[in-house]
Amino acid sequence: MGAQQVRDVLGVRDGFAELYGAGPEGVWSAPGRVNLIGEHTDYNDGFVMPFALPHTTVAAVSRRTDGRLRLHSADVEGPAVELGLEGLAPGTDRTWTAYPAGVVWALREAGHPVTGADIHLASAVPAGAGLSSSAALEVVIALALDDLYELGLQRWQLARLCQRAENVYVGAPTGIMDQTASACCAEGHALFLDTRDLSQRQIPFDLAAEGLRLLVVDTRVQHAHSGGEYGRRRAGCEKGAALLGLDALRDVPQGGLDAALAELGDEEEVRRLVRHVVTEDARVERVVALLESGDTRAIGPVLTEGHASLRDDFRVSCPELDLVVDTALTAGALGARMTGGGFGGSAIVLAEAADTDTITKAVEAAFAAAGLTAPRVFEAVPGAGARRIG
């Protein structure tokens, strides 16, 4: 266990004991994620390629037998929130507690005998930055309760339950990628995931060995998946599939995009959404092929193509994300794009290791010149998925 993990375990153990009067039964962690390529494809049964960040949400947890759930976060001021399990219902909570409570609700709805818990949390995953802080929170709770109650669930099953919690209990129409990434990613790898059947392949992704770096630039522009714009994009994709007589946009053949767009006629907004999803699925497969052939630098232009598609067709970028991408490319980046659901959050930048300082300074200077809040820039190194750490 690394020094940071030791601090995480000790911190949440001490916080738990101070709150609840005794130590927890265990400590678990679940990471945020960066999506390398494959944006807004997961709810279209398509392909995605995330990897786990070293930034994690940590939970100290003990069971209860009285039907009560007590929740506390070191990152939120105030006392522990106490809830009755019988009263958990979708739409009843619009605060941070909806995410862990929603997981408990989803487990119980699926017939799993969860009778209560005391939970204390701390997170290093930046909220609202497009790095899946909500999925990390959901997955760490699901894994802890799976272990403590000996439910015997597979990681993909935990991800599905967490997605249900976010879709139904929280009311955010997200796909399955974020929860699967947090639950299933492996250190030093990117996860090639088929979101239709949840088949997955771990693709080695060691940029440092090739003299490369991947920077995450958090614009500090907050986004929220439960907002209406994300839901409208998803509804538009579903409309496109229905008009084409398909189960999902995944089923548009790569060679049949032009015919599909013609069939959609004057449905211009739907045409744009369909074009993004179909071409983005193809970009994921291209990146996988390039990484497996050892041509890692060649993925840069593919990332940049993905940003243009998200900006122009899916229209989920924002001026701050575009500024990061344009500035980084001008400063010598191999590729760059927004990552996550959009409307703010973060961008990723692929660069030669020797160029990262120059690119970082250029982005910071561009934000300063535009009168924007300074971005947060850090290197993304593929970390481990969710696990018990104490």
C-alpha positions as CSV (number, residue, x, y, z in Angstrom):
1,M,0.0,0.0,0.0
2,G,1.4,3.4,-1.0
3,A,1.8,6.3,1.3
4,Q,-1.2,8.1,-0.1
5,Q,-3.4,5.1,0.5
6,V,-2.2,4.8,4.0
7,R,-3.2,8.4,4.6
8,D,-6.6,7.8,3.0
9,V,-7.3,4.8,5.2
10,L,-6.1,6.4,8.4
11,G,-8.0,9.6,7.6
12,V,-11.4,8.0,7.0
13,R,-11.0,5.5,9.8
14,D,-10.3,8.3,12.3
15,G,-13.2,10.3,10.9
16,F,-15.5,7.3,11.0
17,A,-14.6,6.6,14.6
18,E,-15.1,10.2,15.7
19,L,-18.5,10.3,14.0
20,Y,-19.9,7.0,15.0
21,G,-18.0,6.0,18.2
22,A,-16.3,2.9,16.8
23,G,-14.0,2.0,14.0
24,P,-15.4,0.8,10.6
25,E,-15.5,-2.8,9.4
26,G,-13.4,-1.8,6.4
27,V,-12.2,0.9,4.0
28,W,-12.7,0.9,0.2
29,S,-11.7,3.2,-2.7
30,A,-13.0,3.8,-6.2
31,P,-11.4,6.0,-8.8
32,G,-12.6,8.8,-11.1
33,R,-11.9,8.3,-14.7
34,V,-10.6,10.0,-17.9
35,N,-12.3,8.9,-21.1
36,L,-9.6,8.7,-23.8
37,I,-12.0,8.4,-26.6
38,G,-15.7,7.4,-27.1
39,E,-17.9,10.2,-25.9
40,H,-21.8,10.0,-25.7
41,T,-21.5,6.5,-27.3
42,D,-22.3,4.5,-24.1
43,Y,-26.0,5.2,-24.1
44,N,-26.1,4.3,-27.8
45,D,-24.7,0.8,-27.2
46,G,-21.4,1.9,-28.6
47,F,-17.7,1.7,-27.8
48,V,-15.8,3.6,-25.1
49,M,-12.2,3.7,-23.9
50,P,-11.7,5.1,-20.4
51,F,-9.0,4.6,-17.9
52,A,-9.0,5.1,-14.1
53,L,-7.4,8.1,-12.4
54,P,-5.3,7.8,-9.3
55,H,-7.8,10.3,-7.8
56,T,-10.2,8.2,-5.7
57,T,-13.2,8.4,-3.4
58,V,-12.6,6.5,-0.1
59,A,-15.3,5.1,2.1
60,A,-15.2,3.7,5.6
61,V,-18.2,1.5,6.2
62,S,-19.9,-0.7,8.8
63,R,-23.2,-2.6,8.6
64,R,-26.3,-1.8,10.5
65,T,-29.3,-4.1,11.2
66,D,-31.9,-1.5,12.1
67,G,-32.9,-0.3,8.6
68,R,-31.0,3.0,9.0
69,L,-28.4,4.6,6.7
70,R,-26.0,7.3,8.1
71,L,-24.0,9.2,5.6
72,H,-21.2,11.7,6.1
73,S,-18.6,13.3,3.8
74,A,-15.4,15.0,4.9
75,D,-15.9,17.3,1.9
76,V,-19.3,18.6,2.9
77,E,-19.9,20.7,6.0
78,G,-22.4,19.5,8.5
79,P,-23.4,16.5,10.6
80,A,-24.1,13.0,9.3
81,V,-27.4,12.6,7.4
82,E,-29.6,9.8,8.7
83,L,-32.1,8.1,6.5
84,G,-34.6,5.2,6.8
85,L,-34.2,2.5,4.2
86,E,-37.9,2.1,3.8
87,G,-38.3,5.8,2.9
88,L,-35.7,5.7,0.1
89,A,-37.4,6.6,-3.2
90,P,-36.3,8.2,-6.5
91,G,-36.6,11.9,-6.7
92,T,-36.7,12.5,-2.9
93,D,-33.2,13.9,-2.5
94,R,-31.4,16.6,-4.6
95,T,-28.2,16.7,-2.5
96,W,-25.0,14.7,-2.6
97,T,-26.5,12.0,-0.4
98,A,-28.7,10.9,-3.3
99,Y,-25.8,9.1,-4.9
100,P,-24.9,6.7,-2.0
101,A,-28.6,6.4,-0.9
102,G,-29.5,5.6,-4.5
103,V,-27.0,2.7,-4.5
104,V,-28.5,1.3,-1.4
105,W,-32.0,1.7,-2.9
106,A,-30.9,0.0,-6.1
107,L,-29.3,-3.0,-4.2
108,R,-32.5,-3.4,-2.2
109,E,-34.7,-3.1,-5.2
110,A,-32.7,-5.9,-6.8
111,G,-33.5,-8.1,-3.8
112,H,-30.2,-7.9,-2.0
113,P,-30.5,-8.0,1.8
114,V,-28.9,-4.7,2.8
115,T,-30.2,-3.7,6.2
116,G,-28.3,-0.5,6.8
117,A,-24.9,1.1,7.0
118,D,-22.8,3.8,8.6
119,I,-20.7,5.5,6.0
120,H,-17.9,8.1,6.1
121,L,-16.5,9.4,2.8
122,A,-13.6,11.5,1.5
123,S,-12.9,12.3,-2.1
124,A,-10.0,13.5,-4.2
125,V,-11.9,13.3,-7.5
126,P,-12.7,16.9,-8.6
127,A,-16.5,17.4,-8.7
128,G,-18.1,18.8,-11.8
129,A,-14.8,18.4,-13.8
130,G,-16.1,15.6,-16.1
131,L,-14.0,13.0,-14.3
132,S,-16.8,10.9,-12.9
133,S,-16.8,11.9,-9.3
134,S,-20.4,10.7,-9.0
135,A,-19.6,7.2,-10.4
136,A,-16.6,6.9,-8.0
137,L,-19.0,7.7,-5.1
138,E,-21.6,5.2,-6.3
139,V,-19.1,2.4,-7.0
140,V,-17.2,2.7,-3.7
141,I,-20.5,2.3,-1.8
142,A,-21.6,-0.6,-4.0
143,L,-18.3,-2.5,-3.6
144,A,-18.3,-2.0,0.2
145,L,-21.8,-3.2,0.7
146,D,-21.2,-6.2,-1.7
147,D,-18.2,-7.2,0.4
148,L,-19.8,-6.6,3.8
149,Y,-23.1,-8.3,3.0
150,E,-21.4,-11.0,0.9
151,L,-23.7,-10.4,-2.1
152,G,-21.3,-12.1,-4.6
153,L,-21.9,-9.6,-7.3
154,Q,-19.6,-9.3,-10.4
155,R,-18.0,-6.0,-11.1
156,W,-20.2,-5.5,-14.2
157,Q,-23.3,-6.1,-12.0
158,L,-22.1,-3.5,-9.5
159,A,-21.7,-1.1,-12.4
160,R,-25.2,-1.8,-13.7
161,L,-26.7,-1.2,-10.2
162,C,-24.8,2.0,-9.9
163,Q,-26.0,3.2,-13.3
164,R,-29.6,2.4,-12.2
165,A,-29.1,4.5,-9.0
166,E,-27.9,7.5,-11.1
167,N,-30.5,7.1,-13.8
168,V,-33.6,6.4,-11.7
169,Y,-32.9,7.6,-8.1
170,V,-30.8,10.7,-8.9
171,G,-32.5,11.3,-12.3
172,A,-29.3,11.8,-14.4
173,P,-29.6,9.9,-17.8
174,T,-26.0,8.7,-17.9
175,G,-24.7,5.7,-19.7
176,I,-22.8,2.7,-18.3
177,M,-19.2,3.8,-19.0
178,D,-18.4,5.8,-15.9
179,Q,-19.5,3.2,-13.4
180,T,-17.8,0.4,-15.4
181,A,-14.6,2.3,-15.6
182,S,-14.5,2.9,-11.9
183,A,-15.3,-0.7,-11.1
184,C,-13.3,-2.5,-13.8
185,C,-10.2,-0.5,-14.9
186,A,-6.7,-1.9,-14.4
187,E,-3.6,0.0,-13.6
188,G,-1.5,0.9,-16.6
189,H,-4.3,0.1,-19.0
190,A,-7.2,1.7,-20.9
191,L,-10.4,-0.2,-20.9
192,F,-11.9,-1.0,-24.3
193,L,-15.6,-1.5,-23.5
194,D,-18.5,-2.6,-25.6
195,T,-21.4,-1.0,-23.8
196,R,-23.9,-3.3,-25.4
197,D,-22.8,-6.5,-23.9
198,L,-20.2,-5.1,-21.4
199,S,-17.4,-7.2,-23.0
200,Q,-14.1,-5.6,-22.2
201,R,-10.5,-5.7,-23.1
202,Q,-7.6,-4.1,-21.1
203,I,-5.3,-2.3,-23.6
204,P,-1.8,-1.5,-22.3
205,F,-1.4,2.3,-22.1
206,D,2.1,3.2,-20.7
207,L,2.7,6.7,-22.2
208,A,5.8,7.4,-20.0
209,A,7.6,4.4,-21.6
210,E,7.2,6.1,-25.0
211,G,8.2,9.6,-23.8
212,L,4.6,10.8,-23.9
213,R,2.3,12.4,-21.3
214,L,-1.5,12.9,-21.1
215,L,-2.5,16.1,-19.4
216,V,-5.9,16.7,-17.9
217,V,-6.9,20.4,-17.9
218,D,-9.8,21.1,-15.6
219,T,-11.4,24.3,-16.9
220,R,-13.2,24.8,-13.5
221,V,-16.4,25.3,-15.5
222,Q,-19.0,23.2,-13.6
223,H,-21.3,20.8,-15.4
224,A,-24.2,18.7,-14.2
225,H,-25.4,15.5,-16.0
226,S,-28.8,15.8,-14.4
227,G,-29.4,19.1,-16.3
228,G,-31.6,19.2,-19.4
229,E,-29.1,19.5,-22.2
230,Y,-27.5,16.1,-21.6
231,G,-31.0,14.5,-21.5
232,R,-32.0,16.3,-24.7
233,R,-28.9,14.9,-26.5
234,R,-29.8,11.4,-25.4
235,A,-33.4,11.8,-26.4
236,G,-32.3,13.0,-29.8
237,C,-30.1,9.9,-30.3
238,E,-33.0,7.7,-29.3
239,K,-35.2,9.5,-31.8
240,G,-32.6,9.0,-34.5
241,A,-32.5,5.2,-33.8
242,A,-36.2,5.0,-33.9
243,L,-36.5,6.9,-37.2
244,L,-33.9,4.6,-38.7
245,G,-35.7,1.5,-37.3
246,L,-32.8,0.5,-35.2
247,D,-32.4,-0.6,-31.6
248,A,-29.6,1.9,-31.1
249,L,-27.3,4.1,-33.2
250,R,-24.6,1.4,-32.7
251,D,-26.4,-0.5,-35.4
252,V,-25.7,2.1,-38.1
253,P,-23.0,0.4,-40.2
254,Q,-19.8,2.4,-40.7
255,G,-20.2,2.3,-44.4
256,G,-23.9,3.2,-44.2
257,L,-23.6,6.6,-42.5
258,D,-24.4,8.6,-45.6
259,A,-27.4,6.5,-46.3
260,A,-28.7,6.9,-42.8
261,L,-28.2,10.6,-42.8
262,A,-30.1,10.8,-46.1
263,E,-32.9,8.7,-44.6
264,L,-33.3,11.3,-41.8
265,G,-34.1,14.0,-44.3
266,D,-34.6,17.4,-42.8
267,E,-34.1,16.3,-39.2
268,E,-30.9,18.4,-39.0
269,E,-30.4,18.2,-35.2
270,V,-30.9,14.4,-35.2
271,R,-28.6,14.1,-38.2
272,R,-25.8,15.8,-36.4
273,L,-26.2,13.6,-33.3
274,V,-26.2,10.5,-35.4
275,R,-23.1,11.6,-37.4
276,H,-21.2,12.1,-34.1
277,V,-22.1,8.8,-32.6
278,V,-21.3,6.7,-35.7
279,T,-18.0,8.4,-36.3
280,E,-17.0,8.4,-32.7
281,D,-17.5,4.6,-32.5
282,A,-15.2,4.4,-35.5
283,R,-12.6,6.6,-33.7
284,V,-12.6,4.3,-30.7
285,E,-11.8,1.3,-32.9
286,R,-9.1,3.3,-34.6
287,V,-7.4,4.2,-31.3
288,V,-7.5,0.6,-30.1
289,A,-5.9,-0.5,-33.4
290,L,-3.2,2.1,-33.2
291,L,-2.4,1.3,-29.5
292,E,-2.2,-2.4,-30.2
293,S,0.1,-1.8,-33.1
294,G,2.4,0.4,-31.0
295,D,1.7,3.6,-33.0
296,T,0.7,5.6,-29.9
297,R,1.6,9.1,-31.3
298,A,-0.9,8.5,-34.1
299,I,-3.8,8.6,-31.8
300,G,-3.3,12.4,-31.3
301,P,-5.2,13.5,-34.5
302,V,-8.0,11.0,-33.7
303,L,-8.5,12.7,-30.3
304,T,-8.6,16.1,-32.1
305,E,-11.1,14.8,-34.6
306,G,-13.3,13.7,-31.7
307,H,-13.3,17.2,-30.2
308,A,-14.3,18.7,-33.5
309,S,-17.2,16.3,-33.7
310,L,-18.3,17.0,-30.1
311,R,-18.0,20.7,-30.7
312,D,-19.7,21.0,-34.1
313,D,-22.1,18.0,-34.3
314,F,-23.0,17.1,-30.7
315,R,-22.5,20.7,-29.5
316,V,-21.5,19.9,-26.0
317,S,-18.2,21.8,-25.8
318,C,-17.9,25.4,-24.4
319,P,-15.5,28.3,-25.1
320,E,-13.2,27.3,-22.2
321,L,-12.8,23.7,-23.5
322,D,-12.2,25.0,-27.1
323,L,-9.6,27.4,-25.7
324,V,-7.7,24.6,-24.1
325,V,-7.8,22.5,-27.2
326,D,-6.8,25.3,-29.7
327,T,-4.1,26.6,-27.4
328,A,-2.6,23.2,-26.7
329,L,-2.4,22.3,-30.4
330,T,-0.8,25.6,-31.3
331,A,1.8,25.0,-28.5
332,G,2.7,21.7,-30.0
333,A,0.4,19.0,-28.6
334,L,-0.1,15.8,-30.6
335,G,-3.8,15.9,-30.0
336,A,-6.5,17.3,-27.6
337,R,-10.2,17.0,-26.9
338,M,-12.8,17.6,-24.3
339,T,-13.5,14.6,-22.1
340,G,-16.7,13.7,-20.3
341,G,-20.3,14.8,-20.9
342,G,-19.4,18.3,-21.8
343,F,-20.8,21.8,-21.1
344,G,-17.7,22.4,-19.0
345,G,-15.4,20.1,-17.1
346,S,-12.0,18.9,-18.5
347,A,-10.0,18.5,-21.7
348,I,-7.2,16.0,-22.3
349,V,-4.0,16.8,-24.1
350,L,-1.6,14.2,-25.6
351,A,2.0,15.6,-25.8
352,E,5.6,14.7,-25.9
353,A,6.9,14.7,-22.4
354,A,9.4,17.5,-23.3
355,D,6.6,19.7,-24.4
356,T,4.2,19.5,-21.4
357,D,5.6,22.5,-19.5
358,T,5.4,24.7,-22.6
359,I,1.8,23.6,-23.3
360,T,0.7,24.0,-19.7
361,K,2.1,27.6,-19.5
362,A,0.5,28.4,-22.9
363,V,-2.9,27.2,-21.6
364,E,-2.5,29.1,-18.3
365,A,-1.5,32.2,-20.2
366,A,-4.5,31.9,-22.6
367,F,-6.9,31.6,-19.6
368,A,-5.3,34.6,-17.9
369,A,-5.6,36.7,-21.1
370,A,-9.2,35.8,-21.4
371,G,-9.9,36.8,-17.9
372,L,-10.8,33.3,-16.8
373,T,-10.2,31.4,-13.6
374,A,-6.9,29.6,-13.8
375,P,-7.3,26.0,-14.9
376,R,-6.1,23.0,-12.9
377,V,-3.6,21.0,-14.9
378,F,-2.3,17.5,-13.9
379,E,-0.9,14.4,-15.6
380,A,-3.2,11.5,-16.0
381,V,-1.6,8.1,-15.3
382,P,-3.9,5.0,-15.6
383,G,-4.6,3.8,-12.1
384,A,-6.4,0.8,-10.5
385,G,-10.1,0.2,-10.3
386,A,-12.2,0.0,-7.2
387,R,-10.8,-2.2,-4.4
388,R,-10.7,-2.7,-0.6
389,I,-7.8,-0.9,0.9
390,G,-8.2,-1.4,4.6
